[in-house]
Amino acid sequence: MEKRIPPVVLALIVGLLMWLIAESGPRLDVGEMPRLAVATVLFLLGALITVAGVLAFRSSNTTVDPRRPEASSALVSSGVYRYSRNPMYLGFGLWLLAWSVFLASAWALVGVMFFVLYMNRFQIEPEERALRESFGGAFREYERRVRRWL
């Protein structure tokens, strides 16, 4: 299971399951305008963080493919990576959170929690092992300085 499902594909699958959960359960009684405003802000924040992460990798000429962390040619710790070791995944999580707000379903939040737990175990932990192997002490220092998500 480790590193098999591309995170963006996982986010889409989880988003679909969240929609199915929301369709089969009760909706929260939240006004449309506040709900749409919060969902939009969360979505845009997620997009901004995700794009910043991708651009930081591109500018460092290292791989963006999360299934091959051993192919990383640089340890990126500047820009958005000063605040999160996984800004792209954080952005996907914010998209899912925005989706649950848009759906007005408390049960859809289970999808966000599943995404975070799955990513920690099957994507991030294997990536971190590979990065420790590739970058040694520099990555261990980075781990001490910067949190995994936020």
QUISULBEL-V360690 format. One record per pair of residues at least 6 apart in sequence whose ideal C-beta (glycine too) atoms are under 6 Angstrom apart, sorted by the first residue. I is the first residue (numbers start at 1). J is the second residue. Records with the same first field share a line. If there is no record, write none. Layout:
I->J, J
This chain:
1->122
2->122, 126
3->67, 126
7->66, 89, 92
11->92
14->111, 115
15->99
17->111
18->99, 108, 111
21->107, 108
22->103, 105, 108
25->107
27->104
28->104
30->104
35->104
38->101
39->98, 101, 102
42->94, 97, 98
43->95, 98
45->94
46->91, 94, 95
49->87, 90, 91
50->88, 91
52->80
53->80, 87, 88
54->64
56->76, 79, 81
57->64, 76
60->74, 76
62->72, 73, 74
63->71, 72
69->127, 130, 131
70->130
75->135, 138, 139
77->142
80->87
84->90, 150
85->146, 148
89->119
90->149
93->115
96->111, 112, 115
97->112
100->108, 109, 112
131->139
132->139
